[in-house]
């Protein structure tokens, strides 16, 4: 159940509700928002009924949560969740842009890209230090050296860092550097890694697996949320279909579908969804038009020399063009829907 408190509810009244829940053995979470405080008790109905809570002072009403996604469900929050990533409000009215190379290759390469990403107005730099690759012989990142370079780039260009955690054993190192920890598509159902991410103090970017249904994706988010980490961002990055014209198929329809089911922000990755530079910008436009809260995209100063995913990396000029176009689309949506929460 979701317990909505009165706008003027006191801390003592919130504590009284929590005491009743805890006394019944129910795990609950206090959620503060500018409008009012709410208390999320996903499994409370098994231990006590709503009529035990509703008469308590300060309680406005009790909303049952019927979805199997007790924590990710839209019913589990009084409004849409906004995830703060180093001051960037993902899920708010402004479009979030995350950009950078597939992998950290060198200081010169990373700093060159970081410079024009920062100049574009984007505030989050994406790059992998640990890279899960299909082939064991492919470039798999610089590891700790790559993380150190990312830390240097953050300080030099005042950018938040988005980088991937690929295994529990190296999670601590990633956590020390990342402002947003990415769980990649291949690890969407790595439950040990999801649980570790759920115990992290860092926000989590959860990519959809290439064969995952919407429900499986949300259950993966539930693993992170159930460990206590409330800051999860969902990312659609393309699914495997019979089409041979692109690396994957961007499922544009899943963006509004996911936003109808969950309170979590939803962004899109048109780079991995297509694998083709010429398709990235059109698919980025489509994702934003469908209601995506942000775009994560690969860009490289010399894509032909990239050690991984060069064919899908935008050139600097292409990247700047994309920023202008997707920002214009978002601005148009905001203008036409003042006050909307962008759940199309």
LUMDREN-365818 format. One record per residue (C-alpha): residue in one letter; x, y, z. Coordinates in nm, 3 decimals, always signed. Layout:
<rs>
 residu       x       y       z
      A       X       Y       Z
...
</rs>
This chain:
<rs>
 residu       x       y       z
      X  +0.000  +0.000  +0.000
      X  +0.095  +0.364  -0.050
      X  +0.004  +0.585  +0.243
      X  -0.045  +0.948  +0.142
      X  +0.000  +1.192  +0.429
      X  -0.174  +1.528  +0.461
      X  +0.030  +1.823  +0.326
      X  +0.066  +1.951  +0.681
      X  +0.146  +1.617  +0.844
      X  +0.408  +1.645  +1.117
      X  +0.718  +1.433  +1.163
      X  +0.558  +1.288  +1.475
      X  +0.250  +1.176  +1.279
      X  +0.473  +1.012  +1.016
      X  +0.664  +0.837  +1.294
      X  +0.338  +0.707  +1.443
      X  +0.240  +0.549  +1.111
      X  +0.586  +0.397  +1.077
      X  +0.562  +0.255  +1.429
      X  +0.232  +0.083  +1.345
      X  +0.380  -0.066  +1.028
      X  +0.700  -0.179  +1.195
      X  +0.502  -0.323  +1.484
      X  +0.322  -0.545  +1.233
      X  +0.654  -0.654  +1.084
      X  +0.609  -0.446  +0.768
      X  +0.906  -0.292  +0.589
      X  +0.823  +0.063  +0.484
      X  +0.991  +0.362  +0.320
      X  +0.927  +0.732  +0.380
      X  +0.914  +0.933  +0.056
      X  +0.940  +1.311  +0.080
      X  +0.817  +1.541  -0.195
      X  +0.742  +1.915  -0.217
      X  +0.367  +1.844  -0.210
      X  +0.346  +1.598  +0.080
      X  +0.512  +1.303  +0.246
      X  +0.409  +0.949  +0.157
      X  +0.495  +0.610  +0.303
      X  +0.546  +0.309  +0.080
      X  +0.468  -0.027  +0.239
      X  +0.469  -0.272  -0.055
      X  +0.368  -0.584  +0.139
      X  +0.158  -0.429  +0.414
      X  -0.172  -0.579  +0.297
      X  -0.051  -0.923  +0.405
      X  -0.008  -0.805  +0.763
      X  -0.273  -0.536  +0.819
      X  -0.563  -0.373  +0.639
      X  -0.599  -0.017  +0.519
      X  -0.865  +0.054  +0.782
      X  -0.595  +0.016  +1.048
      X  -0.394  +0.299  +0.891
      X  -0.654  +0.541  +0.754
      X  -0.784  +0.662  +1.095
      X  -0.436  +0.767  +1.211
      X  -0.377  +1.140  +1.242
      X  -0.207  +1.298  +0.944
      X  -0.308  +1.024  +0.699
      X  -0.488  +1.153  +0.389
      X  -0.566  +0.820  +0.222
      X  -0.431  +0.473  +0.155
      X  -0.379  +0.357  -0.205
      X  -0.358  -0.018  -0.268
      X  -0.075  -0.146  -0.489
      X  -0.211  -0.424  -0.706
      X  +0.080  -0.439  -0.950
      X  +0.333  -0.725  -0.915
      X  +0.600  -0.454  -0.927
      X  +0.546  -0.335  -0.572
      X  +0.824  -0.075  -0.573
      X  +0.855  +0.011  -0.943
      X  +0.479  +0.044  -1.001
      X  +0.333  +0.385  -1.079
      X  +0.104  +0.325  -0.780
      X  +0.408  +0.310  -0.549
      X  +0.477  +0.684  -0.566
      X  +0.257  +0.994  -0.547
      X  +0.412  +1.124  -0.870
      X  +0.695  +1.059  -1.112
      X  +1.038  +1.002  -0.961
      X  +1.314  +1.247  -1.043
      X  +1.663  +1.102  -1.001
      X  +1.939  +1.347  -0.909
      X  +2.269  +1.264  -1.080
      X  +2.527  +1.516  -0.964
      X  +2.272  +1.797  -0.989
      X  +2.113  +1.675  -1.312
      X  +1.742  +1.605  -1.257
      X  +1.665  +1.298  -1.467
      X  +1.290  +1.268  -1.517
      X  +1.219  +1.640  -1.481
      X  +1.097  +1.880  -1.747
      X  +1.442  +1.924  -1.904
      X  +1.578  +1.658  -2.139
      X  +1.882  +1.478  -1.997
      X  +2.177  +1.418  -2.231
      X  +2.448  +1.163  -2.155
      X  +2.726  +1.131  -2.411
      X  +3.078  +1.002  -2.462
      X  +3.282  +0.724  -2.617
      X  +3.197  +0.356  -2.585
      X  +3.516  +0.295  -2.389
      X  +3.796  +0.490  -2.226
      X  +4.095  +0.437  -2.458
      X  +4.341  +0.708  -2.352
      X  +4.358  +1.038  -2.168
      X  +4.380  +1.232  -2.494
      X  +4.078  +1.056  -2.645
      X  +3.864  +1.091  -2.332
      X  +3.949  +1.456  -2.269
      X  +3.891  +1.553  -2.633
      X  +3.542  +1.404  -2.624
      X  +3.467  +1.536  -2.274
      X  +3.554  +1.888  -2.387
      X  +3.302  +1.906  -2.671
      X  +3.039  +1.717  -2.469
      X  +3.068  +1.982  -2.197
      X  +3.061  +2.265  -2.453
      X  +2.736  +2.124  -2.597
      X  +2.561  +2.181  -2.265
      X  +2.540  +1.812  -2.172
      X  +2.642  +1.754  -1.811
      X  +2.692  +1.377  -1.800
      X  +2.986  +1.194  -1.961
      X  +2.940  +0.826  -2.046
      X  +3.236  +0.594  -2.105
      X  +3.321  +0.238  -2.010
      X  +3.626  +0.136  -1.807
      X  +3.500  -0.223  -1.785
      X  +3.350  -0.343  -2.114
      X  +3.155  -0.672  -2.148
      X  +3.213  -0.784  -2.507
      X  +3.069  -1.065  -2.716
      X  +3.417  -1.185  -2.814
      X  +3.674  -1.264  -2.543
      X  +3.940  -1.122  -2.778
      X  +3.781  -0.778  -2.816
      X  +3.890  -0.467  -2.625
      X  +3.735  -0.488  -2.279
      X  +3.838  -0.156  -2.131
      X  +4.127  -0.017  -1.927
      X  +3.982  -0.120  -1.592
      X  +4.122  +0.075  -1.295
      X  +4.328  +0.298  -1.524
      X  +4.010  +0.390  -1.710
      X  +3.830  +0.473  -1.387
      X  +4.114  +0.703  -1.283
      X  +4.095  +0.885  -1.617
      X  +3.719  +0.926  -1.574
      X  +3.777  +1.077  -1.231
      X  +4.024  +1.322  -1.384
      X  +3.776  +1.413  -1.659
      X  +3.506  +1.485  -1.401
      X  +3.731  +1.733  -1.221
      X  +3.864  +1.892  -1.541
      X  +3.529  +1.945  -1.716
      X  +3.280  +1.943  -1.426
      X  +3.086  +1.650  -1.574
      X  +2.901  +1.372  -1.398
      X  +3.035  +1.026  -1.481
      X  +2.821  +0.741  -1.617
      X  +3.009  +0.411  -1.634
      X  +2.925  +0.042  -1.625
      X  +2.963  -0.213  -1.347
      X  +3.005  -0.557  -1.502
      X  +3.054  -0.777  -1.196
      X  +3.015  -0.773  -0.819
      X  +3.390  -0.814  -0.768
      X  +3.477  -0.480  -0.931
      X  +3.166  -0.288  -0.823
      X  +3.339  -0.102  -0.538
      X  +3.590  +0.057  -0.776
      X  +3.318  +0.166  -1.016
      X  +3.109  +0.302  -0.730
      X  +3.394  +0.524  -0.611
      X  +3.409  +0.704  -0.946
      X  +3.061  +0.683  -1.100
      X  +2.790  +0.940  -1.038
      X  +2.554  +0.700  -1.218
      X  +2.628  +0.327  -1.223
      X  +2.519  +0.153  -1.542
      X  +2.395  -0.206  -1.543
      X  +2.428  -0.315  -1.905
      X  +2.184  -0.513  -2.115
      X  +2.381  -0.836  -2.080
      X  +2.359  -0.806  -1.701
      X  +1.992  -0.710  -1.673
      X  +1.921  -1.045  -1.504
      X  +2.250  -1.080  -1.318
      X  +2.066  -1.087  -0.988
      X  +2.374  -1.075  -0.765
      X  +2.489  -0.761  -0.947
      X  +2.140  -0.607  -0.928
      X  +2.132  -0.665  -0.552
      X  +2.476  -0.510  -0.511
      X  +2.359  -0.208  -0.710
      X  +2.058  -0.191  -0.481
      X  +2.289  -0.153  -0.181
      X  +2.482  +0.128  -0.348
      X  +2.448  +0.495  -0.262
      X  +2.481  +0.576  -0.634
      X  +2.187  +0.606  -0.875
      X  +2.154  +0.315  -1.117
      X  +2.096  +0.316  -1.494
      X  +1.933  -0.016  -1.584
      X  +1.941  -0.112  -1.951
      X  +1.680  -0.343  -2.096
      X  +1.808  -0.683  -2.205
      X  +1.804  -0.760  -2.579
      X  +1.531  -1.024  -2.537
      X  +1.358  -0.890  -2.227
      X  +0.988  -0.812  -2.204
      X  +0.872  -0.495  -2.034
      X  +0.765  -0.700  -1.733
      X  +1.106  -0.869  -1.702
      X  +1.275  -0.531  -1.724
      X  +1.060  -0.391  -1.442
      X  +1.121  -0.698  -1.227
      X  +1.495  -0.638  -1.273
      X  +1.441  -0.283  -1.147
      X  +1.248  -0.430  -0.855
      X  +1.562  -0.620  -0.750
      X  +1.753  -0.292  -0.720
      X  +1.468  -0.108  -0.549
      X  +1.403  -0.388  -0.299
      X  +1.759  -0.357  -0.165
      X  +1.692  +0.005  -0.071
      X  +1.820  +0.206  -0.369
      X  +1.529  +0.425  -0.477
      X  +1.717  +0.599  -0.760
      X  +1.677  +0.385  -1.071
      X  +1.664  +0.505  -1.432
      X  +1.539  +0.269  -1.704
      X  +1.708  +0.266  -2.046
      X  +1.566  +0.120  -2.367
      X  +1.862  +0.020  -2.588
      X  +1.707  -0.196  -2.857
      X  +1.587  -0.554  -2.873
      X  +1.683  -0.848  -3.094
      X  +1.443  -0.900  -3.385
      X  +1.458  -1.063  -3.729
      X  +1.560  -0.735  -3.896
      X  +1.907  -0.732  -4.050
      X  +1.931  -0.363  -4.137
      X  +2.046  -0.260  -3.789
      X  +2.227  -0.405  -3.489
      X  +1.905  -0.412  -3.285
      X  +1.556  -0.264  -3.310
      X  +1.470  +0.043  -3.102
      X  +1.140  -0.033  -2.930
      X  +0.994  +0.317  -2.931
      X  +0.658  +0.187  -2.809
      X  +0.808  +0.061  -2.484
      X  +0.889  +0.416  -2.372
      X  +0.529  +0.535  -2.318
      X  +0.429  +0.182  -2.215
      X  +0.692  +0.177  -1.942
      X  +0.603  +0.527  -1.825
      X  +0.241  +0.418  -1.788
      X  +0.343  +0.133  -1.557
      X  +0.624  +0.285  -1.351
      X  +0.715  +0.606  -1.174
      X  +1.081  +0.566  -1.275
      X  +1.244  +0.783  -1.543
      X  +1.288  +0.622  -1.886
      X  +1.563  +0.716  -2.131
      X  +1.680  +0.570  -2.464
      X  +2.011  +0.459  -2.616
      X  +1.984  +0.499  -2.996
      X  +2.351  +0.407  -3.045
      X  +2.325  +0.045  -2.930
      X  +1.970  +0.024  -3.063
      X  +2.091  +0.074  -3.419
      X  +2.466  +0.019  -3.442
      X  +2.469  +0.262  -3.734
      X  +2.577  +0.624  -3.717
      X  +2.324  +0.730  -3.983
      X  +2.034  +0.589  -3.780
      X  +2.129  +0.727  -3.439
      X  +1.994  +1.081  -3.479
      X  +1.658  +0.983  -3.634
      X  +1.603  +0.726  -3.358
      X  +1.703  +0.978  -3.092
      X  +1.439  +1.214  -3.229
      X  +1.179  +0.937  -3.225
      X  +1.259  +0.841  -2.866
      X  +1.228  +1.198  -2.739
      X  +0.902  +1.245  -2.930
      X  +0.772  +0.928  -2.761
      X  +0.838  +1.078  -2.419
      X  +1.190  +0.966  -2.326
      X  +1.329  +1.161  -2.032
      X  +1.677  +1.155  -2.180
      X  +1.917  +1.021  -2.440
      X  +2.244  +0.835  -2.384
      X  +2.455  +0.835  -2.698
      X  +2.804  +0.739  -2.811
      X  +3.030  +0.998  -2.971
      X  +3.399  +0.982  -3.060
      X  +3.650  +1.232  -3.196
      X  +3.781  +0.971  -3.444
      X  +3.524  +0.692  -3.482
      X  +3.732  +0.513  -3.745
      X  +4.007  +0.467  -3.485
      X  +3.778  +0.364  -3.197
      X  +3.866  +0.040  -3.020
      X  +3.497  -0.048  -2.981
      X  +3.165  +0.049  -3.145
      X  +3.317  +0.300  -3.389
      X  +3.047  +0.251  -3.657
      X  +2.775  +0.379  -3.422
      X  +2.968  +0.668  -3.265
      X  +2.861  +1.015  -3.373
      X  +3.122  +1.258  -3.502
      X  +3.146  +1.581  -3.298
      X  +2.949  +1.776  -3.561
      X  +2.680  +1.507  -3.575
      X  +2.654  +1.506  -3.197
      X  +2.602  +1.882  -3.183
      X  +2.336  +1.853  -3.453
      X  +2.157  +1.585  -3.251
      X  +2.164  +1.796  -2.934
      X  +1.994  +2.083  -3.114
      X  +1.727  +1.864  -3.270
      X  +1.626  +1.658  -2.966
      X  +1.627  +1.966  -2.744
      X  +1.395  +2.142  -2.989
      X  +1.157  +1.845  -2.984
      X  +1.151  +1.841  -2.605
      X  +1.095  +2.216  -2.592
      X  +0.800  +2.179  -2.829
      X  +0.646  +1.911  -2.608
      X  +0.690  +2.128  -2.300
      X  +0.535  +2.425  -2.477
      X  +0.234  +2.223  -2.593
      X  +0.186  +2.047  -2.257
      X  +0.250  +2.301  -1.978
      X  +0.242  +2.131  -1.641
      X  +0.255  +1.782  -1.793
      X  +0.459  +1.504  -1.635
      X  +0.546  +1.359  -1.978
      X  +0.375  +1.026  -1.942
      X  +0.246  +1.015  -2.301
</rs>
